[in-house]
Amino acid sequence: MAERGSAAVRVEEVVSPGGIRAYLASERSVPFLSLELSFRAGAVFDPADKAGLAHLCAGLLDEGAGAYDSQAFQRELEDNAIKLACEADHDELRIRLKTLTATREHAFELLRLALTEPRFDPEPIERIRGQVLADLRRRESDPGYVAGRAWYARAFDGHGYGRPIRGTPETIARIRREDLVAVVAERLAREDLAIGVAGDIGAEELAGLLDRTFAGLPVRANRPPVAPVTPALGDTLVLPMPIPQSVVTFGRPGVRPSDPDYHAATIANYVLGGGGFASRLMEEVREKRGLAYSVYTYLADMALCPLWLGGVATSNERVAQSIELVRAEVAKLARQAPEEREVADAKTYLTGSFPLRLATNDQLARMLLGMMVHGLGRDYLERRNDLVRAVTREDLERVCRRLYAGELLVTVAGRPEGLPG
């Protein structure tokens, strides 16, 4: 087997006779394959009064299609050891398919039916709707969910990003079958279909399956236009909850993967809060002061507004101090780039751990999909570690000012002492 995450992984761009593109990493040693695909069909396109529409639709795509009702469709998947999973995030509706080589043709046919002939029968609609509502009730008592949802609502008030991906009980109740049909007819189109495939299949075989599976989709989507947006910053918003420990979400604009500064941003983020116990925030908040068990940050690759986000959970009496430490460390890094030792450690980790993100066909297919979605190019796996190693002090100084100079938006779920709310 080729060494994953190195130049030894050969990535091909497959273009079917019908013009459908996919990135493929062929691996013949194990008789199965993984496929990941996405459409620009996520929650940002949901009507305000029907937030959660994309999420509900994703949950129903494998609940009956073509001649198969819900039970029959699920039985076909189970009897043939086919795994099909669908989900929606802010930007995309994503589908994962995993199949043995022996049942590959049938797996792709079931995928075709799910995308082009979903049934949306009454029983599964109400059953999945009930599951979504039960999940929302559970999440209402989860402070992490409450703080995160409030962050997006305040940051993107009036924009699609400000609405909850899963909707609310009121908006979910408004969704009708014709709304679900419209998502499939209007959002699932070939123009922005991205596909990553890894496993036991060659380029010629895949090309034929691509046409048979996706040729029936419309060429162009009919989505409402959604403009890029900049998050509102500067507030500290408290969501009162009767719990002994508060959960904090904080953030500000980030850097998208196609940006020349992205790999410098990954290093800066690793140093500040993305490096686990090696990060500055973990050192200051947990190790030196014992204020919290964990504190973390990450880059969120959102299409219309990339973000830098983080979180910390701590007892109510320690929340204010924890937030001030976060602000102080963010401001410090905005003024001065990481030390050489920190940068060297970050580069060693980011390059050395990269193969672990490509250890399975599932992971590799997911990476290939991301490469296509973000326009990183077929050869990104070969170039990625060199791009990390090539980041200079000047790059880091520029990106730290860009990422960390300015205000944060902070949301807190709990009963924090010393904060209003």
Phi, psi and chi 1 to 4 in degrees:
 res  aa     phi    psi   chi1   chi2   chi3   chi4
   1 MET       -  140.6  179.1  179.7  -67.8      -
   2 ALA   -64.8  147.8      -      -      -      -
   3 GLU   -69.1  119.9  179.7 -171.1   -4.5      -
   4 ARG   -71.7  143.4  -64.5  -73.4  169.8   89.7
   5 GLY    81.3   13.1      -      -      -      -
   6 SER  -127.8  177.3   72.2      -      -      -
   7 ALA   -63.7  -13.8      -      -      -      -
   8 ALA   -72.0  -17.6      -      -      -      -
   9 VAL   -81.1  115.6  177.1      -      -      -
  10 ARG   -92.9  116.3  179.6  169.2  177.1  -98.2
  11 VAL  -104.6  124.2  178.4      -      -      -
  12 GLU  -106.8  144.7  -58.5  174.6   73.5      -
  13 GLU   -94.9  113.3 -179.3  177.2    1.8      -
  14 VAL   -96.3  128.6  177.2      -      -      -
  15 VAL  -121.8  117.3 -178.3      -      -      -
  16 SER   -72.0  164.7   74.2      -      -      -
  17 PRO   -55.6  -29.1  -28.7   36.4      -      -
  18 GLY   -86.3    3.1      -      -      -      -
  19 GLY    90.1   11.5      -      -      -      -
  20 ILE   -86.5  129.6  -62.7  167.3      -      -
  21 ARG  -102.9  147.2  -63.0  171.5   57.8 -117.5
  22 ALA  -152.1  152.0      -      -      -      -
  23 TYR   -97.0  133.3  -78.2  166.2      -      -
  24 LEU  -128.4  131.8  166.8   65.5      -      -
  25 ALA  -116.5  100.7      -      -      -      -
  26 SER   -78.8  131.3 -177.4      -      -      -
  27 GLU  -141.0  105.7  172.8   52.2   68.8      -
  28 ARG   -89.9   -4.0  -65.3  -65.5 -158.9  171.9
  29 SER   -76.7  -21.5   63.2      -      -      -
  30 VAL  -126.0  130.9 -178.5      -      -      -
  31 PRO   -81.8   60.2   32.0  -36.8      -      -
  32 PHE  -154.1  166.7   75.8   90.5      -      -
  33 LEU  -141.3  158.0   67.6   82.3      -      -
  34 SER  -122.2  138.2  -63.3      -      -      -
  35 LEU  -128.1  136.4  174.2  146.6      -      -
  36 GLU  -126.8  133.3  -66.1 -118.9   -5.0      -
  37 LEU  -138.0  157.6   66.5   88.4      -      -
  38 SER  -146.5  152.8   72.1      -      -      -
  39 PHE  -122.0  151.6  -60.0   91.5      -      -
  40 ARG   -77.3   82.9  -77.7 -150.8   64.7 -155.1
  41 ALA  -143.5   25.8      -      -      -      -
  42 GLY   -80.6 -167.8      -      -      -      -
  43 ALA   -66.1  -22.6      -      -      -      -
  44 VAL   -61.3  -21.5   72.4      -      -      -
  45 PHE   -93.6   -1.3  -58.4  106.2      -      -
  46 ASP   -70.4  141.4  -68.3  -13.4      -      -
  47 PRO   -61.0  147.5  -18.7   30.2      -      -
  48 ALA   -57.7  -36.4      -      -      -      -
  49 ASP   -84.7   -0.8   63.6  -19.3      -      -
  50 LYS  -133.0   39.6  -66.6  178.5 -179.1  177.7
  51 ALA   -56.2  139.9      -      -      -      -
  52 GLY    97.1    0.4      -      -      -      -
  53 LEU   -62.8  -48.3  173.4   57.9      -      -
  54 ALA   -62.3  -40.4      -      -      -      -
  55 HIS   -62.8  -45.2  176.7   69.2      -      -
  56 LEU   -65.4  -41.5 -178.4   60.8      -      -
  57 CYS   -61.2  -44.2 -177.5      -      -      -
  58 ALA   -59.2  -38.3      -      -      -      -
  59 GLY   -70.0  -12.5      -      -      -      -
  60 LEU  -107.9   -7.6  -76.6  159.9      -      -
  61 LEU   -65.7  -26.7  -72.5  179.4      -      -
  62 ASP  -102.3   20.2   64.2  -10.6      -      -
  63 GLU  -107.3   42.2  -69.7  -74.2  -17.0      -
  64 GLY   115.5  130.9      -      -      -      -
  65 ALA  -159.2  146.7      -      -      -      -
  66 GLY    58.4 -130.5      -      -      -      -
  67 ALA   -79.7   -7.9      -      -      -      -
  68 TYR   -94.7  119.9  -58.7  103.5      -      -
  69 ASP   -74.9 -177.0   64.9   13.7      -      -
  70 SER   -57.3  -50.4  176.6      -      -      -
  71 GLN   -64.7  -40.4  -69.3 -172.3    3.7      -
  72 ALA   -67.4  -39.5      -      -      -      -
  73 PHE   -64.5  -45.1 -164.8   91.8      -      -
  74 GLN   -64.8  -34.8  -70.5  -65.6  -41.2      -
  75 ARG   -67.7  -38.8 -170.9  161.6   52.1 -112.9
  76 GLU   -61.3  -42.8  -71.9  -60.3  -54.5      -
  77 LEU   -62.3  -48.6  -65.4  174.8      -      -
  78 GLU   -66.9  -45.6 -176.0  175.8   -9.3      -
  79 ASP   -65.3  -24.2  -70.9   -9.4      -      -
  80 ASN  -107.8   11.8  -69.0  -80.2      -      -
  81 ALA    54.5   40.6      -      -      -      -
  82 ILE  -102.2  132.4  -60.7  166.9      -      -
  83 LYS  -110.2  124.0  -66.0 -176.7  178.6  179.5
  84 LEU  -129.9  121.4 -179.9   65.0      -      -
  85 ALA  -133.3  139.3      -      -      -      -
  86 CYS  -129.3  141.7  -47.0      -      -      -
  87 GLU  -153.7  157.5   64.8  179.1   -1.8      -
  88 ALA  -121.0  139.9      -      -      -      -
  89 ASP  -117.3 -162.3   60.4   20.1      -      -
  90 HIS   -58.9  -44.5  -78.7  107.2      -      -
  91 ASP   -98.9  -35.7  -64.4  -49.2      -      -
  92 GLU  -127.2  155.3  -59.7  172.3   -8.2      -
  93 LEU  -107.1  120.1 -168.9  150.2      -      -
  94 ARG  -113.7  147.2  -67.4 -165.8  173.1 -153.5
  95 ILE  -132.7  134.8  -62.6  175.8      -      -
  96 ARG  -116.0  131.2  -60.4 -179.2  178.8   92.5
  97 LEU  -126.9  131.6  178.2   70.3      -      -
  98 LYS  -132.7  128.3 -172.0  171.7 -177.8  177.2
  99 THR  -148.9  149.0  177.3      -      -      -
 100 LEU   -70.3  153.5  -64.0  169.2      -      -
 101 THR   -58.9  -37.9  -56.8      -      -      -
 102 ALA   -64.0  -27.6      -      -      -      -
 103 THR  -112.5   19.6   54.5      -      -      -
 104 ARG   -61.8  -45.8 -174.2  174.2   67.1 -161.0
 105 GLU   -60.5  -43.1  -61.9  -75.2  -26.2      -
 106 HIS   -67.9  -38.2 -169.7   42.3      -      -
 107 ALA   -61.2  -44.7      -      -      -      -
 108 PHE   -68.2  -32.1  -85.2   78.2      -      -
 109 GLU   -68.0  -40.5  172.6   60.6   11.6      -
 110 LEU   -64.4  -38.1  -68.0  174.9      -      -
 111 LEU   -63.3  -43.2  174.1   60.3      -      -
 112 ARG   -58.2  -45.2 -177.7 -168.4   71.9   81.0
 113 LEU   -63.6  -42.1  -69.4  172.8      -      -
 114 ALA   -61.1  -35.1      -      -      -      -
 115 LEU   -84.9  -30.2  -66.0  175.0      -      -
 116 THR  -112.2  -21.7   59.5      -      -      -
 117 GLU  -136.0   44.5  -59.3  179.7   37.7      -
 118 PRO   -64.6  141.2   26.4  -34.7      -      -
 119 ARG   -84.0  -38.5  -68.4  170.6   62.8  108.6
 120 PHE    50.1   52.6  -62.3  128.7      -      -
 121 ASP   -70.0  155.1  -69.4  -28.8      -      -
 122 PRO   -57.5  -44.1  -26.2   34.5      -      -
 123 GLU   -62.3  -50.5 -173.9  -81.6  -31.9      -
 124 PRO   -66.5  -32.6   13.6  -25.7      -      -
 125 ILE   -58.4  -49.1  -71.8  177.6      -      -
 126 GLU   -71.2  -32.9  -64.3  -48.5  -46.5      -
 127 ARG   -68.2  -47.5  172.6  164.6   45.1   81.8
 128 ILE   -69.2  -36.0  -59.2  -59.0      -      -
 129 ARG   -58.6  -44.3 -169.9 -161.1  -51.4  -90.3
 130 GLY   -62.0  -39.0      -      -      -      -
 131 GLN   -65.0  -40.7  -67.3  175.6    6.4      -
 132 VAL   -63.7  -43.2  170.7      -      -      -
 133 LEU   -65.0  -40.5  -69.1  171.3      -      -
 134 ALA   -64.2  -39.5      -      -      -      -
 135 ASP   -64.4  -40.3 -179.9   58.2      -      -
 136 LEU   -64.3  -39.7  -73.9  173.9      -      -
 137 ARG   -62.3  -41.3  -72.6 -168.1  -66.2  -90.3
 138 ARG   -64.9  -42.5  178.6 -175.0   62.4   80.4
 139 ARG   -68.3  -25.2  -71.1  175.7 -177.9  -87.0
 140 GLU   -61.7  -22.2  -74.0  -60.5  -35.6      -
 141 SER  -100.1    6.6   61.7      -      -      -
 142 ASP   -97.4  109.2  177.5   -7.1      -      -
 143 PRO   -63.1  -30.6   21.0  -31.9      -      -
 144 GLY   -63.9  -42.3      -      -      -      -
 145 TYR   -66.1  -44.0  176.3   77.1      -      -
 146 VAL   -62.0  -45.7  171.7      -      -      -
 147 ALA   -65.2  -42.4      -      -      -      -
 148 GLY   -66.2  -43.5      -      -      -      -
 149 ARG   -62.5  -41.9 -175.2 -174.3   63.3 -174.1
 150 ALA   -65.2  -35.5      -      -      -      -
 151 TRP   -60.3  -50.2 -165.3   95.4      -      -
 152 TYR   -64.9  -38.9  -81.2   91.3      -      -
 153 ALA   -63.3  -40.3      -      -      -      -
 154 ARG   -76.6  -41.6  177.6   59.1   63.3   92.5
 155 ALA   -64.7  -35.9      -      -      -      -
 156 PHE  -124.9   40.9  -58.6  113.4      -      -
 157 ASP   -56.9  126.1 -174.3   25.7      -      -
 158 GLY    87.2   -3.7      -      -      -      -
 159 HIS  -113.8  158.2 -171.3  -86.9      -      -
 160 GLY   -58.6  -30.4      -      -      -      -
 161 TYR   -66.1  -20.2  -81.9  170.5      -      -
 162 GLY   -80.7  -10.1      -      -      -      -
 163 ARG   -91.9  144.3  -62.7 -168.9  -73.3  -89.0
 164 PRO   -66.8  135.0   21.8  -30.9      -      -
 165 ILE   -56.3  -41.2  -67.4  171.8      -      -
 166 ARG   -84.5   -2.8  -67.5  171.4  172.1   79.8
 167 GLY    78.8 -166.0      -      -      -      -
 168 THR  -127.8  164.8   67.3      -      -      -
 169 PRO   -54.0  -35.8  -29.3   36.7      -      -
 170 GLU   -71.1  -43.5  -65.8   75.3   21.1      -
 171 THR   -73.6  -35.8   61.4      -      -      -
 172 ILE   -63.3  -36.8  -66.9  -61.9      -      -
 173 ALA   -65.4  -24.7      -      -      -      -
 174 ARG   -82.3  -15.4  -65.6 -169.9 -172.2  103.8
 175 ILE   -73.5  131.0  -64.3  171.6      -      -
 176 ARG  -117.1  169.2  -61.5  -68.7  176.8  -99.7
 177 ARG   -57.0  -40.3 -177.8 -178.8 -174.0  -82.6
 178 GLU   -64.2  -27.6   54.8  -94.7   29.2      -
 179 ASP   -67.7  -41.0  -59.2  -46.0      -      -
 180 LEU   -65.8  -42.3  -59.5  163.7      -      -
 181 VAL   -60.3  -39.1  171.5      -      -      -
 182 ALA   -66.8  -35.9      -      -      -      -
 183 VAL   -58.3  -47.6  169.8      -      -      -
 184 VAL   -65.3  -44.9  171.8      -      -      -
 185 ALA   -71.3  -33.4      -      -      -      -
 186 GLU  -103.8  -24.4  -63.0  173.3    2.4      -
 187 ARG  -107.9  -26.6  -58.8 -169.4 -156.7  178.2
 188 LEU   -90.5   90.9  -53.7 -169.4      -      -
 189 ALA  -128.8  159.4      -      -      -      -
 190 ARG   -73.6  -21.0  -59.4 -155.2  -51.2  -95.4
 191 GLU   -61.6  -33.0   66.4  172.3  -35.1      -
 192 ASP  -124.4   25.7   50.8   19.3      -      -
 193 LEU   -72.1  125.0  170.6   62.6      -      -
 194 ALA  -120.0  139.4      -      -      -      -
 195 ILE  -139.1  132.6  -55.7  170.3      -      -
 196 GLY  -123.5  133.6      -      -      -      -
 197 VAL  -133.0  134.8 -178.5      -      -      -
 198 ALA  -138.7  132.9      -      -      -      -
 199 GLY   134.8 -152.0      -      -      -      -
 200 ASP   -83.4   75.3 -175.3   21.4      -      -
 201 ILE  -161.8  145.3 -167.7  168.1      -      -
 202 GLY   -99.0  171.1      -      -      -      -
 203 ALA   -62.7  -43.0      -      -      -      -
 204 GLU   -67.0  -41.9 -173.7  174.6  -15.6      -
 205 GLU   -62.6  -43.3  -61.6  165.5  -66.5      -
 206 LEU   -64.6  -40.6  178.6   59.8      -      -
 207 ALA   -57.2  -43.4      -      -      -      -
 208 GLY   -64.2  -41.4      -      -      -      -
 209 LEU   -67.0  -34.2  -76.3  171.2      -      -
 210 LEU   -61.3  -46.3  -68.3  176.9      -      -
 211 ASP   -65.9  -44.0  -84.1  -12.3      -      -
 212 ARG   -64.6  -32.0  -68.8 -159.5  -65.1  -84.2
 213 THR   -85.7  -39.1  -54.6      -      -      -
 214 PHE  -114.4   -5.3  -56.9  109.9      -      -
 215 ALA   -63.5  -25.2      -      -      -      -
 216 GLY   -78.3   -5.2      -      -      -      -
 217 LEU   -78.0  151.3  -64.6  172.0      -      -
 218 PRO   -64.0  150.5   20.2  -31.0      -      -
 219 VAL   -70.0  -44.0  174.9      -      -      -
 220 ARG  -113.9  144.4  -57.1  -68.4  179.4 -167.2
 221 ALA   -83.6  159.4      -      -      -      -
 222 ASN  -124.4   57.0 -176.4   27.1      -      -
 223 ARG   -89.8  154.4  -60.6  179.4  -59.8 -100.8
 224 PRO   -69.6  144.9   24.6  -33.7      -      -
 225 PRO   -68.4  139.8   25.0  -33.2      -      -
 226 VAL  -132.0  124.0 -178.2      -      -      -
 227 ALA   -84.9  153.1      -      -      -      -
 228 PRO   -57.2  158.5  -23.1   33.6      -      -
 229 VAL  -146.9  152.7   62.1      -      -      -
 230 THR  -114.4  131.7  -60.1      -      -      -
 231 PRO   -70.4  145.7   25.9  -34.4      -      -
 232 ALA   -73.0  136.6      -      -      -      -
 233 LEU  -126.2  172.4  -57.6  174.1      -      -
 234 GLY   100.8  -20.4      -      -      -      -
 235 ASP   -85.0  156.0  -72.7  -17.0      -      -
 236 THR  -123.0  111.0  -62.3      -      -      -
 237 LEU  -109.9  129.1  178.3   65.5      -      -
 238 VAL  -108.8  128.9  175.8      -      -      -
 239 LEU  -107.3  102.3  -61.7  -50.7      -      -
 240 PRO   -62.9  129.2  -21.0   33.7      -      -
 241 MET  -140.7  137.8  -64.2 -176.6   72.5      -
 242 PRO   -79.5   70.9   30.5  -35.2      -      -
 243 ILE  -133.2  152.4   52.1  177.7      -      -
 244 PRO   -78.4  -15.7   27.1  -34.3      -      -
 245 GLN  -127.1  130.0  177.1  171.3  -80.3      -
 246 SER   -92.6  152.6  -67.1      -      -      -
 247 VAL  -117.9  131.9  176.1      -      -      -
 248 VAL  -116.5  135.2 -179.4      -      -      -
 249 THR  -117.1  134.8  -64.2      -      -      -
 250 PHE  -137.8  157.6   54.7   85.5      -      -
 251 GLY   177.2  178.0      -      -      -      -
 252 ARG  -166.4 -179.7   51.9  175.1  -72.1  104.4
 253 PRO   -60.3  149.3  -25.5   35.0      -      -
 254 GLY  -116.5 -149.8      -      -      -      -
 255 VAL  -134.8  130.1  177.7      -      -      -
 256 ARG   -78.8  155.6   65.7 -177.3   75.7 -107.8
 257 PRO   -59.8  -27.2  -27.4   36.3      -      -
 258 SER   -83.5   -5.0   58.0      -      -      -
 259 ASP   -74.0  138.6 -167.7  -64.9      -      -
 260 PRO   -58.1  -23.1  -24.7   33.6      -      -
 261 ASP   -87.7    2.3  -82.3  -22.0      -      -
 262 TYR   -62.6  -43.6 -176.8   75.4      -      -
 263 HIS   -73.0  -30.5  -64.3   94.0      -      -
 264 ALA   -64.8  -37.6      -      -      -      -
 265 ALA   -65.0  -36.3      -      -      -      -
 266 THR   -66.5  -35.6   63.4      -      -      -
 267 ILE   -67.8  -47.2  -67.8  172.4      -      -
 268 ALA   -60.5  -42.1      -      -      -      -
 269 ASN   -64.9  -40.5  176.7   69.1      -      -
 270 TYR   -58.5  -45.7  179.8   89.8      -      -
 271 VAL   -63.7  -42.5  170.4      -      -      -
 272 LEU   -76.9  -52.3 -178.3   56.4      -      -
 273 GLY  -152.1   -0.6      -      -      -      -
 274 GLY   -97.2    1.1      -      -      -      -
 275 GLY  -102.1   22.9      -      -      -      -
 276 GLY    60.4 -131.9      -      -      -      -
 277 PHE   -68.4  -11.8  -74.2   98.1      -      -
 278 ALA   -87.0   -5.1      -      -      -      -
 279 SER   -84.1  156.4   73.1      -      -      -
 280 ARG   -62.5  -43.0  -71.3 -174.1  179.9 -176.5
 281 LEU   -64.3  -40.3  -73.0  177.0      -      -
 282 MET   -63.4  -39.7 -173.1   68.1   83.9      -
 283 GLU   -64.3  -47.0  175.0   70.3   15.6      -
 284 GLU   -75.3  -41.1  -65.6  -63.2  -35.6      -
 285 VAL   -84.6  -43.2  174.4      -      -      -
 286 ARG   -96.8  -56.4  171.9  177.4  166.8  151.1
 287 GLU   -67.9  -45.9  -63.9  -56.9  -48.0      -
 288 LYS   -78.1  -36.6  -72.5 -174.9  178.3 -179.3
 289 ARG  -120.0  -11.1  -63.8  171.2  178.1   84.8
 290 GLY    61.3   33.7      -      -      -      -
 291 LEU   -81.2  -27.1  -63.8  177.3      -      -
 292 ALA  -152.5  156.1      -      -      -      -
 293 TYR   -74.6  -38.3  179.7   74.7      -      -
 294 SER  -147.1  153.0   74.3      -      -      -
 295 VAL  -146.2  139.1   56.9      -      -      -
 296 TYR  -148.8  160.7   60.7   89.1      -      -
 297 THR  -142.7  159.3   62.9      -      -      -
 298 TYR  -160.3  162.7   61.6   96.8      -      -
 299 LEU   -96.4  127.5  -64.8  166.2      -      -
 300 ALA  -104.9  118.7      -      -      -      -
 301 ASP   -87.9   73.4  -56.4  -28.8      -      -
 302 MET   -94.9  140.6  -63.3  174.3   64.7      -
 303 ALA   -66.0  -40.5      -      -      -      -
 304 LEU   -97.3  -10.9  -58.3  173.6      -      -
 305 CYS  -167.6   89.8 -179.4      -      -      -
 306 PRO   -61.2  147.7   23.0  -32.5      -      -
 307 LEU  -128.4  155.3  -64.1  171.3      -      -
 308 TRP  -113.9  118.5  173.8   80.0      -      -
 309 LEU  -126.8  158.6  -64.9  170.7      -      -
 310 GLY  -157.7  175.4      -      -      -      -
 311 GLY  -157.8  157.9      -      -      -      -
 312 VAL  -151.2  145.3   61.7      -      -      -
 313 ALA  -127.2  131.7      -      -      -      -
 314 THR  -158.1  169.4 -172.0      -      -      -
 315 SER   -63.8  153.1   59.6      -      -      -
 316 ASN   -56.0  -37.1  -70.6  -29.9      -      -
 317 GLU   -75.3  -10.0   65.2  -89.2   17.1      -
 318 ARG  -109.7    1.5  -64.7  177.2  170.6 -177.7
 319 VAL   -64.9  -50.4  174.1      -      -      -
 320 ALA   -58.3  -43.0      -      -      -      -
 321 GLN   -65.4  -39.8 -175.6 -177.8    1.1      -
 322 SER   -62.9  -42.7  -63.2      -      -      -
 323 ILE   -64.3  -40.7  -67.7  172.8      -      -
 324 GLU   -64.3  -37.5  -75.2  -50.7  -54.5      -
 325 LEU   -65.8  -39.8  -76.7  168.1      -      -
 326 VAL   -60.8  -49.3  168.6      -      -      -
 327 ARG   -58.2  -42.5  -66.8 -174.1 -168.6  -82.3
 328 ALA   -64.3  -43.2      -      -      -      -
 329 GLU   -69.8  -36.3  -70.6  -59.1  -43.4      -
 330 VAL   -62.8  -47.6  170.3      -      -      -
 331 ALA   -63.7  -37.5      -      -      -      -
 332 LYS   -62.4  -42.4 -179.6  179.5  177.4 -178.8
 333 LEU   -72.1  -28.2 -159.9   56.0      -      -
 334 ALA   -66.0  -31.9      -      -      -      -
 335 ARG   -82.0  -34.0  -67.4 -169.2  -58.1  -91.6
 336 GLN  -144.1  127.0 -174.8  173.5    7.1      -
 337 ALA   -63.8  163.2      -      -      -      -
 338 PRO   -58.1  155.5  -22.0   31.3      -      -
 339 GLU   -69.6  159.3  -61.0  173.9    1.3      -
 340 GLU   -57.8  -40.8  -69.8 -175.2   10.1      -
 341 ARG   -62.3  -42.9  173.0 -170.2   54.5   79.8
 342 GLU   -63.5  -42.2  -66.5  175.2  -52.7      -
 343 VAL   -64.5  -43.7  173.8      -      -      -
 344 ALA   -62.2  -43.0      -      -      -      -
 345 ASP   -63.7  -41.3  -71.1  -13.9      -      -
 346 ALA   -63.9  -44.9      -      -      -      -
 347 LYS   -62.8  -41.6  -72.2 -176.7  176.3 -177.9
 348 THR   -60.6  -44.9  -62.9      -      -      -
 349 TYR   -67.8  -48.3  175.6   82.7      -      -
 350 LEU   -65.0  -34.1  -68.4  169.9      -      -
 351 THR   -81.8  -38.5   55.7      -      -      -
 352 GLY   -72.0  -31.5      -      -      -      -
 353 SER   -85.7  -12.5   65.4      -      -      -
 354 PHE   -57.3  -43.1 -171.3   57.6      -      -
 355 PRO   -59.1  -27.2  -24.9   35.4      -      -
 356 LEU   -67.7  -21.2  -59.3  178.9      -      -
 357 ARG   -81.2   -3.1  -63.7  168.2   57.0 -174.1
 358 LEU  -127.4   24.8  -50.6  171.4      -      -
 359 ALA   -76.1  -22.4      -      -      -      -
 360 THR  -124.3  163.7   68.1      -      -      -
 361 ASN   -60.2  -38.1  -78.3  -18.8      -      -
 362 ASP   -59.8  -48.4  -67.9   -8.0      -      -
 363 GLN   -64.5  -40.9  -68.0  172.5  -50.5      -
 364 LEU   -67.4  -42.2 -175.1   51.7      -      -
 365 ALA   -60.8  -39.2      -      -      -      -
 366 ARG   -64.6  -40.8 -167.5  171.7  -51.6  123.9
 367 MET   -64.8  -44.1  176.5   63.8   71.4      -
 368 LEU   -61.5  -39.5  -63.1  179.1      -      -
 369 LEU   -61.1  -46.8  174.9   64.2      -      -
 370 GLY   -59.8  -39.1      -      -      -      -
 371 MET   -60.3  -39.3  -71.3  160.0   50.5      -
 372 MET   -74.7  -44.0 -179.3  169.8  -77.6      -
 373 VAL   -59.0  -42.6  167.4      -      -      -
 374 HIS   -93.8    4.2  -62.6  -61.7      -      -
 375 GLY    65.1   37.9      -      -      -      -
 376 LEU   -83.9  -14.2  -58.3 -179.5      -      -
 377 GLY    95.2  150.8      -      -      -      -
 378 ARG   -62.3  -27.9  179.3 -177.4   61.2   80.7
 379 ASP   -94.3   15.7   61.4  -15.9      -      -
 380 TYR   -60.4  -39.4  178.3   72.0      -      -
 381 LEU   -59.8  -34.0  -63.8 -175.7      -      -
 382 GLU   -72.7  -33.0  -58.1  170.0   27.7      -
 383 ARG   -94.0  -20.9  -63.1 -176.4  -67.5  110.2
 384 ARG   -57.0  -52.9 -172.5  -92.2 -173.3 -176.4
 385 ASN   -64.4  -34.1  -82.0   -3.9      -      -
 386 ASP   -66.1  -34.9  -73.1  -21.1      -      -
 387 LEU   -64.2  -39.0  -68.5  170.6      -      -
 388 VAL   -66.2  -47.6  172.6      -      -      -
 389 ARG   -63.1  -28.7  -64.2 -173.9 -172.7  103.1
 390 ALA   -80.1   -7.7      -      -      -      -
 391 VAL   -63.0  129.6  170.5      -      -      -
 392 THR  -103.4  170.4   66.3      -      -      -
 393 ARG   -58.9  -41.2  179.9   82.7 -177.5  173.5
 394 GLU   -62.3  -41.8 -178.3 -179.0   13.5      -
 395 ASP   -59.0  -44.7  -64.3  -28.8      -      -
 396 LEU   -67.9  -39.0  -74.2  164.5      -      -
 397 GLU   -62.1  -42.8  -70.5  173.2  -12.0      -
 398 ARG   -64.8  -46.6 -179.6  179.9   62.9 -106.6
 399 VAL   -73.2  -30.7   83.6      -      -      -
 400 CYS   -67.7  -39.9  -75.2      -      -      -
 401 ARG   -62.9  -40.9  -70.6 -167.6  -60.4  -90.6
 402 ARG   -67.0  -42.3  178.6  178.4  172.7 -174.9
 403 LEU   -80.3  -39.8  -89.9  179.5      -      -
 404 TYR  -115.7   -8.5  -56.5  126.2      -      -
 405 ALA   -81.4  115.3      -      -      -      -
 406 GLY   130.8 -175.7      -      -      -      -
 407 GLU   -83.9  157.6  -63.5  179.4  -59.0      -
 408 LEU  -103.5  157.7  -60.0  177.0      -      -
 409 LEU  -104.0  129.9  172.1   62.8      -      -
 410 VAL  -126.2  131.4  179.6      -      -      -
 411 THR  -124.0  142.2   54.8      -      -      -
 412 VAL  -131.9  127.4 -173.8      -      -      -
 413 ALA  -108.4  119.8      -      -      -      -
 414 GLY   147.2 -152.5      -      -      -      -
 415 ARG  -127.3   66.1  -75.2 -177.1  171.5  172.7
 416 PRO   -68.8  137.3   27.5  -35.6      -      -
 417 GLU   -84.7  142.7  -63.3  178.9   11.2      -
 418 GLY    83.1    4.9      -      -      -      -
 419 LEU  -121.1  144.8  -66.5  175.6      -      -
 420 PRO   -68.9  153.9   25.8  -34.2      -      -
 421 GLY   117.2      -      -      -      -      -
